[in-house]
Structure formats: C-alpha cells, structure tokens
C-alpha cells in the first residue's frame, strides 16, 4: 500500500490490486483478509480476542472484530493474508468453552448450520444432502451452553458449489439450513422475494424447485437424501452406511481427520472401513469397476493418514488439558492466598 496526498491535503491509502474480482461488467469484492464463524452462545469481542491470543495470534495483526446481525455470525479481519491462512490452517479455535469451526469470509470455505434435524437422523444422511451443494470438509453436533447436552443443531464446514436452500426435506423430514451469504428464501415454497407467512405456492420435494408439486415434476425421481438420480433413497450409500461423526476427545477437531477433496472421501473417513464394490454406484463398465477398485486402495491409505492425524490430535488435546489443569491449580492457590490474607486482616 502507498500513501498519497490529494490536492485537498487529505491522506489517501491505495489498496492492493487484487482487492476486486472483475468478470466482464460485474465486480465482486474479495475478502482475502477475513474469516467468519458462528457461536450458539453469548460471547463478546474480548472473548474472541483472548481466544485468538491463546492460538498464538498477535493482537496487533487483528484489524477488526465485528458481528453480523443478518446471518448471526462473527467476522474477524487481519492485517495480512499470511495471518489469515495461519489461523485457517488450524480449522478451529476454542472460544471460552466452545470449539468453533472457522470459515473463509471470501466464501471459499463457509460455515453451514443445520437446524431441526431429528436426533435419530445419522450424520451421514445430512452430509449426503449437503454434498449435493458442495464438498463437506468437517461436521459435528452442537451442545448447549449450560447443559453441554446436544441441542439439535449441527455444524459443517464446506466448499460450496451452489446455493443451499434455507429449508430442505431430507428423507421426508423438514430441516432448516443457514450459512453466510445465503439469499433469503421462503421456508415453504423455497422461492425468493417473500417469506413463509401467508405463502400458498406449491413446492416440489423431488427437485426442490418452487411452482409445482412432486407428483407433477417432469424430472425423474431423485434420491430423497443426496438427490442422485442413479438410485432410490432405499439404496442411497449415505443411508446404507449410516454412522455418526465422533471426536476423539472433547478438544479434538474432526476437521483434521476428514479434510478431503470430495464428499466420497469424507464418507470413507467417517465409516472407517475400506470402500467395497457394494458401496460404490453399481459399476456399469470396466472404467467404473477400475475407479471403484482405485477407491478401495485410496480408502486404505486414507485410513492410515486418519489414524496418524487422530493420534496427533489426541496428544495435542492431552497437552491442552494438562495446561488447563495447571492453570486451574494456580488460580486455586491464588484464591486461597487471598482468603488467608483477608482473614488475617479481619483478625
């Protein structure tokens, strides 16, 4: 950046050349210095600042901390892109007692919140639907602030390739989904320009389009989980191999174990089993069978990497717990010293 002095004596600062993404006649502001996240709890900017300092982020490198009321998410901006990439590499941060997923504010990585999913619905079924809109990088179930009991919400980190509707039906269950940058749509019909109150427009639960019902849909029947046309819902891999995501430790992050290039590899990590020919779509030719066999080999290698990562995360979690216990012991000693001093003064 360079400082310029205008003719009126005002100091101006030039911005980087890559600040804007220009495509033809349109332009989009790039947010190369910001990350975003959401927390289902009351926190302050000071809580966030302390959390980033514990994550070895110099407070001088934090340019701003702001809260967005529209999408109920926080945005933290840094003074340089290297610091942003450093914190995104961790994938998560602990704010107060909550493990929070971090997303790229430039919409390369977004935080997706899933609400009203039945507790009995396996995580893989939700991941199966999310995979229709992009690549799922990590997934977890959220817990209440005071009770530490599952509160029904689930959180995913994703690379989006298309817009997620604010309401969907997964296996016949109505589920709400929100993420940063998501356009407001009617929860009943899925159309833009109005809200659910008073809406009488029909909605197709086969192709998710507004304006008609599933019985009148001109598209072939789609899977009620992943919206794939190659199999019915009863044969969906995300249903046949239903499992839940589980962290190694409370402080561990599943993102470290499931970072992958495709949703298929995320599912392989979740299942913890090599993918067999039955788990792939039915191979129609030699190329398909070859790809399925290749998937088995890659799945085996993924398992090895996953075990190594989980072991590393477990060691890190143990170190964090040990440090927390040491800090707690120091605080208890300080409280006892103050109590003794206060008693001596009263005597």
N, C-alpha and C positions, 0 to 999 in steps of 0.2 A: 504494500500500500504506500501511496505517496501523498503528502500533504501539499495542497495548493492554496494560494491566496487569491481570492477573486478580486475584481475591481472595487467591490464594496468593502474590502478588508475582512471578509468572512473567511475563516479557515475551513477548507473543504478536504475531505479524505477520499481518494479514489478507491474503488472496490476492485476485487480480483476479476479477471476477465471471464472466469468460469462461473460467475455468480448466477448467470441465466442460461437456461436450456431453450434454444430457439429452434423451432421446427416450422419452416415456411413462414406463415404470417402469425403463428402463435408463439407465445413465450411463457415459460414456467420458471418460477424462482426456485433455485436449488438451495437445499438446506444442508449444506455439507458440513456444518459445524454443530448441528443439534441432534440430540437423541430424545426419545419420548418413552413414557411408561405410565402405567396407571396403578393405583393402590386403592383397595377397597377398605380404607381406613382414614381417619383424620390425621394428617401429617402437616408439617409446616416446612417452609423453605429452609429453616435452620436444621430440621431433622435431615433433610436431603443433603445439605452442605456437610454435616457431620458424617453422613454415610459415605459420601464421596471421598472425604478426607481419610476415612478408615480404609478405603480402597486404594490408597496411595495416589490420590489425585490432588495436585497442588491447587488450593483455592484461588490462587492468582490466575489459574488457567480457566476458571469458570467465569464466563462472561455474563450469563443471566440465568435465572430460575423463574419460570412462570407457569401458572395454572390455567388450563383452558376449560371454561365452563361448558362450552358446547359439546365437547367429547369427553369431559371428565378425565382428562389426562394431564400429566406434567411434561414440560419441555425444558431441558437443560441445554444451554449452548456453551461452547468452549471457545477459547481464543484461537485455537489452531486445530487443524484436522487430525494431526497425529494423536492429540489427547483424546479426541472422539473415537478414533479407531482403537486406541488402547483400552478404553472402557467397554466398547462394544465387543472386543475380543473375549472379555470375561463372560458376556452374555447375561449376567445378572448382578444385582447388588442387594445388600441387606440394609433396609431402612427400618430403624427401630427393631421390631421382632419379625419383620416380614421380608421374605425373599421375593424380589421384584425382577421380572424379566425386562430387559432393555431392548428398545427398537430404534431403528434408524428413522429420524424425522423426515428424511428425504424419500420415505416410502419404499426404500429398498427392503427394509425389514419392518413389519408392523406388529403391534400387539393386538391380538384379537380376543375379545371377551365373549364367552358363551354363557347364556343365562337360561334358566328354566328347563334344563335337560334333566330328565328323571335320574335319580341316583343309581338306579339299576342299569342305565344305559352304559355299556362299556366305552372306554375312552377311544378304542379303535374305531367304533362306529361314528363318533363325532369327527375323528381325524379323517375318516373316509369321506365324509361330506366336505370338510374343509379342503381336502386335496383336490376337489373339483375347481377350486378358486385359486390354487397356487401350491407352493411347497411348504409343508409343515416342518419347522425346524425343532420345535420343542413344545411340550404340552404338560399341563399339570391341573390338579383340582385345588381350588382355593379353600382357605379355612377362615372362620370367623375371628374377629379381632380379640374378643374376650374369651370365648369358649374354646377356641382352637379346634372346633369341630367343623367338618366340611359344610360349607354354606350353600352348596348347589351351583356356584359359579365355577367356570373353568377358563384357563388362560392358555393361549397358544402364541408362539412367535412364528411368523410366516413371511415368505416372499410371495406377494400377491401377483397374479397374472390377470385377474379380472375382479370386478366389484362383487363383494358379498352382500346379498340382500339383508335387510335388518331383521327379517323373520323368515324362517325356513321350516319345512317339515322333514324330519328325519325318522324314517320307519313309522310314519304316521303321527309322530309327536311334534307339537308346535314348539319351536325353540327360537329365542332371540339372540342376535349376534351384533356386536358393535366393534368398530375399530376406527382409528384416526383417519380422517379424510373420507369416511363413508358418507355418501349422499343420503339425505333423509327420504325415506320411503314409507308408504302406508303399510302397517303391520298386517292388514287384512288382505289387500289385493297385490301388494308389492310394487305398486306404481308410484311415480314421483308426482309432486305438485299438490298433495293433500295428505292429511293424517287419517288415522283409523276411525276417528269419531264420525259417525254418520255415513261411512263408506258402504256402498251396496254393490260395488263392482265385483265380478267373479274373478277367481284366480285358479290357474291350473297347477295342481300339485304333482304333475308329471314332468313338465318342462320349466316350472317356476315362473311362467310368463303371465302377466295380467290380461284380462279381456276375455278369457274363456275358461271352461272347466275341463278337468282331466278327461271326462267322457267325450268331449268334443275336440280333443287335441289331435292335430294332424301328424304329430311325431310318433315314432314307435315307442312302446312302453320302455321307460327307463328305470334303472335300479333306484329304489327308494332311499338308498344310503349314499352311494357315490355318484349317482346319475349317469352310470355307464349303460350303454345300450347292448353290450355284449352278454349280459347275464341278468336274470331276475334277482330280486332282492334276496330270495332264499339261498342263492348261490354266491352272494357277494363275499369276497375274501375277508372284508372287514367285519362281516358277521360270523362267518365260519370259524374265524380265529379271534374270537372276542377276548381281549385282555385289557387290563387297566395299566396305566403308567404308574410306576412306583419309584421314588427316590431311594438311594442307598441310605442316606442319612437325612436328618431334617435340614441341615445346612447345605446338602449336596444339590446340584442342579442337573436336571435331566437333559438340559440342552447340550451338555458336554458329551453325553452318550449317544445322542440321536442326530447330531449335525450331519446332514447328508445332502446329496444332490437331487434326490427325488423322494416323493412320498413313499414309494415302494420300499426304499432302503430304510426310511423311518420305521415303517411297519415291521421290517425284518428285525431291527434292533429291539422293538417292543416285544415281539414274540419270543426272542432269544433262541429261536430254533432255525436251522438252515431251511431255506425255502425249497420245498419239494415240487414235483411236477404238478401235484394237485393244487398247490397254492397259486400257480400262475393261471392266466387265462388259458383255456384249452388250446394247445398248440395245433394250428391248422396246417403247418408245413414244416419243412426241415429247418428253415431260418428261425421260426418261432421256437422249435424244440431246442435249437442251439442257444438261443437267448435265455431260455429257461434254465438250461444247464449252466450257462455262464452266471446266471443269477445265484445258483446254488454255491458256486465257488466264491463269488463276491460276498455272499452272506456269511460264509465261514470266516473269511478274512475280517469282515465287519465285526463278528462276534469277538474275535481276538482283540481287535482295537478297542471295542466297547469294554471288555473286561479290564484292559490296562487303564483306560480312562476312569472307570469306576473305582479302581484301586487307588488311583491318584487323587480322585475327589474325596474318597473316604479318608485318606491320610490328611488331606487339607482340612476336612471337617473336624477330624480329631484334634488337629493343631488349633483350630479356631475355638473349639470347646475348652481346650486346656487353657488358652489365653483368657477366655471369658471367666473360667473358674478362678484363675489367678487374680483377675481384676476384681471379681466379687469378694475374694478374701481380703484384698487390700482395702476395699470400701468398708467391709465389716469391721476391720481393725480401726479404721479412722472413726467410724461411728462410736465404737466402744471407747476410744480415747476421748472423744468429745463428751460422752456421757460421764466418764470418770472425772474429767475436768470440771464439768458443770456441777457434779455432786460435791466436789471438794470446795468449789466456790460458795455453794449454798451452806456448807458447814462452817 
